[in-house]
């Protein structure tokens, strides 16, 4: 077990050196839809879940290594996010643990984004100053394949490989001699990778986690080059009631802290908590700092077991400053 500790220390030391060596100037990124938290449970306590043993397929969207502890043969999660400006997210993931997880856990994930419908126009010399050329509907999606494995009772690793694409519709670039408009498609796709580790320290329920999300080569759209929203996170979590003499089957209070280093924003701290009563009813809250608009989140969830099956429903609320409040719903099913 000391070997795993050494590995973790080396990884953290290496990444710290790389981050300190980088210029502090913030970079620009594209395909920002990959940065939006989708799962209602994890968003409920402010996405501070890098070191939380999620044990569900939704782990593929955060720290894929925590998917390794899934106990059921199949775990399924689906959900919806009513994002700002009437943008709509639909997400889902399914994980399989064949042979009781002896060969690891395999997962599939998808994320679809609908930006709504927009009116297309071109500049014209008329009273309006433009001509209507029809409507267009930008979209984006991500499809991923994940794998996680517990290398020991304390240490797990996991990763995702995913294809991401953003389609901004077609745009008019010229007009032919016959009066018809000449248009071109505006879409771009790329492969991306996620990686994570999860370590149970052995002290009470104290866990350590690390994840790297949206790693990809540099992309070029038209004349501009950019990268995906690469984000490095480390975190700690613990059931705070382990320090007290209480019945753990009746009360649980998971407290977690994440430190995040995104490519296109200042370093952030995420803090969250989840209180669960009789392994059924949960309430959650969390905050992130610094943040422009979405600094506070809250939510609740209910989960029940039925003869080898488990069903969970979660909701998260997130005020978003000058925009409308954001609501998330997720459904989890395992058997």
N, C-alpha and C positions, 0 to 999 in steps of 0.2 A: 504493500500500500504506500510505502514511502516513495516508491518509484513514481506513482501517479502524482504525488505531491510535488516532486521535483519537476515533472513535466509541466504541471500547472504554473509553477513559479517561473520556469523558463519561458513559457508562452507569454505570460503577463509582462515579464521583463523585456522580452523582444518587442512586443507591441508598444510598450511604453517608450522604448528608445526610438522606435519609428515615429511615434506621434510627436515626441519632443523634437525630433529632427525636422519635422515638416514645418513649412512656413505657416504662420498663423492666419494668413489670408484665407477666407472662406471661399470654397469653390462653388461653381454653379452645377446643378444636376438637372436631369430630365426624368420623365416618367415618374413624377412625384406621387402618383397614385399608389406606388409601392410602399410609401411611408405611412399611409393611413392605417391605424389599428382597426381591425375588423371584428374580432371576437368580443362579445359583450362581457363575458366574465373577466377577461384580462384587462379590458379597458376600464371596467368598474373600479379596479384599484390601480389605475393610471399606468397600465402597461408594465408595471414593475414586476415582471414575471420571469426574468432571465434565470433566476435561481429557484423558481417555484416549480415543484413537481406537478405539472399539469396533468400528465397521464391521459391525455386525450389527443385526438387527431389535430385539434387546433394548435398544438405545439409546433406544427410545421410552419406557422406564420410568425413564430417568435424565436424560440430556442428549440430546434428540431431534436436535440439530444434528449429532452424531457419526454419525448414520445416513447422512449425505450422502456419505460416502466408501465406501459399499458398492460393490464392484467387480463382483459377480455380478448377473445379472438378478433373481434371487430369493434372499432370505434368510429362513429360517424358524427360530423358536425356540419351544420348549415346555418346561415344567418344573413341578415340584411342590415345595412347601414344607410340611414337617411342623412347623407352628408350635406354640407353647406351648398348654397346656390342650386338646390334641387338636383344635385348629383347623387346617383344611387349606386350603392355597392351591393353585390351579391357574392357570397363566398361559401366555400364548402371544402371539406377534407374527409378522407376516409383512410383508416389505418388498419393493417392486418398484422396479427402476431401469430403466425403458424407455429405448430409444435411447441406451444406455450412460450413462445419467444426465444427458444433456444438458438435460433438463427437470426435473431433480430426482429425488428418491426419495420414493415414496409408501408409506405403511404403515398397517396395521390391527393393533390390539392388543386383548386381552381379559384380564380378571382376575376370577376367581371365588373366593369364600370360603365355606367350609362350617363353621359354628360347632358343628355337632353337634346332638344332640337333647336337649331339656330338658322337664322335667315341669311342666305348668301347674297351679297351685292357686289357690284363693280361700279367704279366711278363713271359718271356720265355727265354730259353737258345738257342737263335739263333742269326743270324747276326744283326737283327733289335733290339733284346732285348725285343720284345713283340709280342703277337699274337692278331690280330684283331678279336673281338668277336661280331661285329655288332654295329649298331647305336642305340642310345636311346635319348628320347626327354623329358627333365624335364618340368613339368608344375606346376601351382599353381592356386588356385581359392578361392573365398569367396562368400558366398550367405547369405544375411541378410534380416531380417524383422525389420522394424522400426515403431515407433509411436511418435507423437508429439502433444502437446495440449497447447493452450493459456489459461492460468488460469485467465488472466485478459487482459486488453488492453496493459499492460506493461510487463507482465511476462509470459514466456513460458518455458516448459520443454520438453525433448525428449530423446529417447534412441533407440539403436539397439541391437538386438541379432543376431549373425552371426556364421555360421560354416565356418571355414577356413581349407584348406588342402594344403599341398605341397607334390608333388610326384617327387622324383628325379630319377625315373626310376628304372631299375633292375641292379644289379651288380653281377659279377661272384665271388663266394666265394670258389669254390673247383672244382675238376674234378673227375668224376666218373670213375670206372674201365673200362667202355666201351668207354671212351674217351669223352663223352658228358660233358658239363660244368653244374655245379650246380649253380643256381643264386637265389637271393632273392630280393624282392621288397623293395624299400626305400621310404616309404610314411608315413605321419603322419597328423592326423586331430584333431581339437579341437574346442570347443565353446568359443566365445569371446563376449565381451559386450562393447558398447559405451554409454556415457551419456553426456548430455549437458543442460545448462540453458541459457536463453536469457532475458535480462532486458532492457527496454527502460527507461532511467533515468527521462525523462520529461524535461530535459534541451535541447532545440533545438532538434536536431536529434542524440544526444549522446546516444550510446548504449553500454552495457556491456555484455560480454559473457564468458562462461567457458565450457570446454569440457574435458572429460577423454576418451581416445580411446584405444582399444585393451587390455582391462582388461581380464585376464584369469588366470587359475591355472597354476602351473609350469608343463612343459611338459618334457618328457624324450625321447631322440632319441638315440637308441643303449645304450651307457654307459654315455652319457652326458645329463645333465638336463639344461633347459633354459626356459625363459619366452618370451611371445610375446612382440613386441616393444611398451610397455605401454608409453603413452604420456599424460601429463597434460598441458592444455593451458588456459590462461586467455587473454582477449583482450578488446580493446576499439575501437569504430569507430564513425565517424561523417561526415555528409556532411559539409565540411568546408565553403561552400558558404552560409550556414545559417547565418554566421556572417556578410555577406554583403547584400546589397540591390540589389539582382538580381532576375530575373525570374527563379524560381526553375523548371519550366517545360521546360526551354530552356537549362539551364546549371546545372550540378551537379558534385561535386568533393568529392567523398567518400575517406576519409583518415582513415587508420586503423593501429593499432599496436597490435601485439600479443607477449606474453612472453610464452616460451615453456620450459617444463622440461621433456625431454625424459629419458627413463631408461638407454640408452646406449650411450649418448652423453652429452656434456656440455650444460648448459642452453643457449637458443638462443632467439634473438629478431628478429621478422619479422615486416617489415614496408612496406606498400603498398598504392597505390592510384589508383583510377579509375575516369577518367573524361568522362562524358556522355553528348552528345549534342542532344537536342530535344528528349530525351528518346529513341534514336535510335542508334547512333554511339558512341562507347566507345573505349578509349585507356587506357592502364594500364601499370604500372611499379612497381617494388618492389625489395627489397633485404633482405637478412638474414645474421646475424652475431652472432657468428662465424660460418664459414662453410669451408669445405675442398675444394670443387670445385664449387658447384652450388650456388653462392652468389647473382646473379642478374637474374631477369626475366622481361619479357615485353610481351605485347599482345594487341589484339584488338577484338572487337565484334560488331555484327550488330543484331538488333532485330526489328521485325515488327509485328503489329497486323492486323489480317484479319477476320473481322466479328466474333468476339468471340473467335478467335484463336490467339495464339502468337507463333512466330517462331524466334529462335535465333541461330546464328552461332558464335563460338568463337575460337580463335587461341592464343596459347602461345608459346613463344620462350625462351629457357633457355640454355645459353652456359654452358658447363660442363668441363671446364679445359682441361685436356689431352685427354678426350673422345670426341666423336662427339657431336654436338649440339643436344638438345632434342626438339622435336616438338610435340605439343598437339593440337588436334582438338576435339571440342565438339559441339553437336547439341541439342538444347532444344526445346521442343514442349509442348504447354499446351492449353487446351480448357475447 
